[in-house]
Amino acid sequence: FRDKLQNRIDAARKRLDRLRDRIIGAMGDFRRDYPAETRDMDVSPEAEGEYRKLLKSLVRDNLPRFEEQFKVMLNENTIRELAGFQALLSKESQQIRERVEIINRSMHEIEYNKDRYIYLEAMNTNDMEIRDFKQEIKNCIEGALGGSEDQQYSEARFLKVKELINRFKGREGYSDLDRKWTARVTDVRNWFAFAASERWLADDSEYEHYTDSGGKSGGQKEKLAYTVLAASLAYQFGLEWGEVRSRSFRFVVIDEAFGRGSDDSARYGLNLFRKLNLQLLIITPLQKIHIIEPYVSSVGFVHNREGKNSLLRCLTIEQYRQEKEKRES
């Protein structure tokens, strides 16, 4: 008889332990979902009085009567704001594609290699975080605008919206990760992967395709970079390729210019800038002066004796050449 009672006691104790774990788990979930309302509430069965008190308050306030108003606010405010946010991101994404096309029109006029030009391709990225984010927004608003009432409001949709907004705000314990995630997925520049296609001018057929700069020599990488840079500057200044506007302001500063590049790629870049009639200020180490010399009208020579005071001496290119000849003779 003692063994039978003990078995019943042990079974009851196990049921109580399982029930206690379920209660604690439910309390923890509730506190995570409503941190402001449960700031002073413990996660333990002994605190059940506080939870019952909160329940009585909710019942007394008759919150179900606000359900219809909540549906309207969810549909007309939150969902519509998300739809507007998605539309804004899509608009910015389309602007990038349009700008790339404008840059491509400029690059069509640049002879990258003999009878060939470069065409930039803006492709959707394969980044899983960004693809999942775009799908999450789509799931939140899909069918919510203009659909039936059942489509517009559902607990599942509310939870999707809530999860997304909580991540934007920064979840407890994940605020740094969520902040970085938000900055990454909402910057539409990260939505793209870019590639370069080298094509024939005669028929626009492709000669070579570059998905990245890997496998290319330093000079080839620089040449491709200068081509895109020149076309981008043409777009930025609103220039028509080859058109001369002597009174326009098109000032560009290039720091540490051509310091590590090859002479050929430097000449290629400078010729491109000359065709655009850019006003250049080039900051470069002395070993590249012989490359830049034919393209500039004046030189500012900076000298720092003993690392204490920097001196600047301004010379026209003619004066520089005269002094250079004197020193070499």
Secondary structure, 3 states (H helix, E strand, C coil): CHHHHHHHHHHHHHHHHHHHHHHHHHHHHHHHHCCCCCCCCCCCHHHHHHHHHHHHHHHHCCHHHHHHHHHHHHHHHHHHHHHHHHHHHHHHHHHHHHHHHHHHHHHCCCCCECCEEEEEEEEECCCHHHHHHHHHHHHHHCCCCCCCHHHHCCHHHHHHHHHHHHHHHCCCCCHHHHHHHHHHHCCHHHHEEEEEEEEECCCCCEEEEECCCCCCCHHHHHHHHHHHHHHHHHHHCCCCCCCCCCCCCCEEEECCCCCCCCHHHHHHHHHHHHHCCCEEEECCCHHHHHHHHHHCCEEEEEEEECCCEEEEEEEEHHHHHHHHHHHHC
